[in-house]
């Protein structure tokens, strides 16, 4: 995937982790090319993430900042820390 879409994955055992958490892990996709973003969102959904459209590629930099937060939390709580979105 080129610069058209930013696709953020994190390291975890998806099979084991998906059984442990009530909400699927959120995965944010930012991009300016609709087709590239569509493919990235579909791939994320196939991998059992809650695929979220994070807007334009201009949002990629703030998403990268979220990785720093995740890393800090993972140091405290282990690799299974995830970002999740609650509907309720």
JOSULZI-V168727 format. One record per residue. N is the residue number from 0. RES is the residue in one letter. SS is DSSP state (a for helix, b for strand, c for the rest). OMEGA is omega in whole degrees, 0 to 359 (none if undefined). Layout:
N/RES/SS/OMEGA  N/RES/SS/OMEGA
This chain:
0/X/c/182  1/X/c/183  2/X/c/183  3/X/c/182  4/X/b/175  5/X/b/187  6/X/b/188  7/X/c/175  8/X/c/173  9/X/c/183  10/X/c/172  11/X/c/174  12/X/c/186  13/X/a/184  14/X/a/181  15/X/a/185  16/X/a/183  17/X/a/178  18/X/a/186  19/X/a/187  20/X/c/181  21/X/c/180  22/X/c/177  23/X/c/177  24/X/b/177  25/X/b/175  26/X/b/187  27/X/b/180  28/X/b/177  29/X/b/180  30/X/b/179  31/X/c/180  32/X/c/184  33/X/a/182  34/X/a/178  35/X/a/180  36/X/a/179  37/X/a/180  38/X/a/180  39/X/a/179  40/X/a/178  41/X/a/179  42/X/a/179  43/X/a/179  44/X/a/178  45/X/a/178  46/X/c/177  47/X/c/170  48/X/c/167  49/X/b/184  50/X/b/182  51/X/b/176  52/X/b/183  53/X/c/176  54/X/c/186  55/X/c/179  56/X/a/177  57/X/a/179  58/X/a/181  59/X/a/182  60/X/a/176  61/X/a/177  62/X/a/177  63/X/a/176  64/X/a/178  65/X/a/178  66/X/a/178  67/X/a/178  68/X/a/180  69/X/a/180  70/X/a/179  71/X/a/179  72/X/a/180  73/X/a/177  74/X/a/181  75/X/a/191  76/X/a/182  77/X/c/186  78/X/c/185  79/X/c/175  80/X/c/181  81/X/c/167  82/X/c/179  83/X/b/179  84/X/c/179  85/X/c/178  86/X/c/185  87/X/c/none
